[in-house]
Amino acid sequence: MRILLVTPFLPHPAARHGGGVALATLAAGWMRYAEVGLAALASPQEDTILAQENFGWSWAGTAPARPRPAGVRRLPHQLRMLWRWRDTPLVAAKYHSPAMAALLRRARTEFDPDVAFLEMAQTAQFLPALAGLPTVLTDHEAGCPANTATGLGPLGDRRDRRLWWRYVDRFYPLATRLQALTPEDAAVLGDRLGRPVAVRGSVFPVAEAPVRPGAAPPRALFLGDYSHGPNPEAAAILAREVLPRIRARMPNAELWLGGPHEERLAAIAGEPGVRVLGFVPDLHGLLQQVRLLLAPAFSGTGIRTKCIAAFANGLPVVTNALGARGADVPEPARLVAEGPAALADAALRLLTAPDLAEAGGRSGYEWARANVAVDAIARAQVERARELVRPPQ
């Protein structure tokens, strides 16, 4: 069995975002049962990583990711993109790549896959290049990604959201099978497309031993790639509306903000008790230094990999209903609250009670061992691939 994985970024265990780590974990699980090839959009830095490290791909190729203009060049570029891609959402257009279509044709010739798995909505546009090959498209955010801000105001953003559904209607039916990461997203897509949408379980590397949140100072952590719109939005609410309520009752409490593109947090970096870390390569070491992950979401869909990562390392989580999607973990591992005041109260339950934080961390770790360890999910996905290529009985 040969599986081709198609992604809009390089999957890697040391990726700077949770999606890259999760997909690398899943691919490593597949490699126990099948030959796995990779076709990815990649930056020059990611190309260097691919060339230097033998992750285990049976075949691998990349197409160049589209650079993002900055500064004064950004607005003219966006306006040109709006005109050129007036029938396509900008986030999908940003990933449009004739080089990727050519790479997929080369993969079919050189690697000769039995089935292709495409990850995230942005890759659905490459399904025509895979015509005749069984395909599984895994949607991560119910069609419309959360990071759809055009920079052109509410009208531009609303236009993009409308166009996302046209994109879904055009490309998703080309996939042999569809998957989502949460039951909620699967239901939305199934209703829209009038066809079954399966749910693929989440995967994340589970630490050999859990961290000890009860031994950490009264410190909360938020994680995210701050180029992804919902993350700086959540960080700002936590810094300005949640943390002050916590510090009114626990003045020494801190909020650490970890993750790349930290320059987008400049407006909140000076808030009392806030520490902006940037990207920290040693996730387990970082989680050892905090008592909880404080990770509500205020926009977007899909699964919250940051919460899965916390449980996989033995750290309890405080979030809201939107942030809790995809991780049905009981208290005290996961406390769910709505609004700044209730989030502050929930965080204080753990910040003021090290024993409760310790118990929550252990409970979350056991949940992760049972639910997100890769082997069972990888085997199920390989079996799904085999079903697509078996001749009818």
Secondary structure, 3 states (H helix, E strand, C coil): CEEEEEECCCCCCCCCCHHHHHHHHHHHHHCCCCEEEEEEEECHHHHHHHHHCCCCCCEEEEEECCCCCCHHHHHHHHHHHHHHCCCCCHHHHHCCCHHHHHHHHHHHHHCCCCEEEEECHHHHHHHHHHCCCCEEEEECCCCCCCCCCCCCHHHHHHHHHHHHHHHHHHHHHHCCEEEECCHHHHHHHHHHHCCCCEECCCCCCCCCCCCCHHHCCCEEEEECCCCCCHHHHHHHHHHHHHHHHHHHHCCCCEEEEECCCHHHHCCCCCCCCEEEEECCCCHHHHHCCCCEEECCCCCCCCCCHHHHHHHHCCCCEEECCCCCCCCCCCCCCEEECCCHHHHHHHHHHHHCCHHHHHHHHHHHHHHHHHHCCHHHHHHHHHHHHHHHHCCCC
